[in-house]
Amino acid sequence: MEGSKTSTRRRSSKKMAAPIVSETDLARLGDGIVAYIRTMSSEEAQERFPSIDNLPRGLTLYALHAADGTPIALTDTRQAAMSHALGDDLEIATVH
């Protein structure tokens, strides 16, 4: 074709560095908006929350945490943890 030019782009062999975000900054992104639910045994809950007295052994519990990891609630059902989050207008993030 007359007047058409073919251009060749060279790809840079240098990779662009990803921005560095601290764990604290990452947690603050969802502060007050995002929460997650973590399943734990009653033994683990007793270790993490020593102020809880007389927690029966062998239970599966659900801990609702703020985006920065701060515990918000500890319940015996996932539904109760979800209801607590919804009551506080928090969005639940999926954590793997």
PyMOL commands that set and color helices and strands:
alter all, ss='L'
color gray80, all
select helices_A, chain A and resi 23-28+42-48+78-87
alter helices_A, ss='H'
color red, helices_A
select strands_A, chain A and resi 34-41+60-66+71-75+91-92
alter strands_A, ss='S'
color yellow, strands_A
deselect
rebuild
show_as cartoon
